[in-house]
Amino acid sequence: MSVRVRRVYEPPEPDDGVRVLVDRLWPRGLAKDAARVDEWPKGLTPSTELRRWYHADEGSFDEFRERYEAELAAPEAAELLERVRELAGKGAVTLLTASRQPERSHAEVLARLLSE
């Protein structure tokens, strides 16, 4: 199973496989045709409250990860996570985010969960 995380602003690569945007909002200044997004499961993104809490530097990444994983256990999110897991079982999947630090973002949490 091949799952990786990339910034959505980076140009698509041939080995990206299925490109999944994992941000709730469309990235600023990016044309939809340039992004080449195949899937956009908005229900997989952290809640607004959790996102604001994390970006206000009120907690650690580890605590964010725990809270986000709890949110992913909700039925809609769990179903979407399973859909992306099925895609990853068939070939490469690239999780796309506009985050400046993808390695400390919800996309990294998703990638780890999908690789388990």
HELIX and SHEET records of a PDB file:
HELIX    1   1 PRO A   14  ASP A   16  5                                   3    
HELIX    2   2 LYS A   32  ALA A   35  1                                   4    
HELIX    3   3 LYS A   42  LEU A   44  5                                   3    
HELIX    4   4 THR A   48  HIS A   55  1                                   8    
HELIX    5   5 PHE A   61  LEU A   72  1                                  12    
HELIX    6   6 PRO A   75  LYS A   90  1                                  16    
HELIX    7   7 PRO A  102  ARG A  104  5                                   3    
HELIX    8   8 HIS A  106  SER A  115  1                                  10    
SHEET    1   A 3 VAL A   3  ARG A   7  0                                        
SHEET    2   A 3 VAL A  93  THR A  97  1                                        
SHEET    3   A 3 VAL A  18  LEU A  21  1                                        
END                                                                             
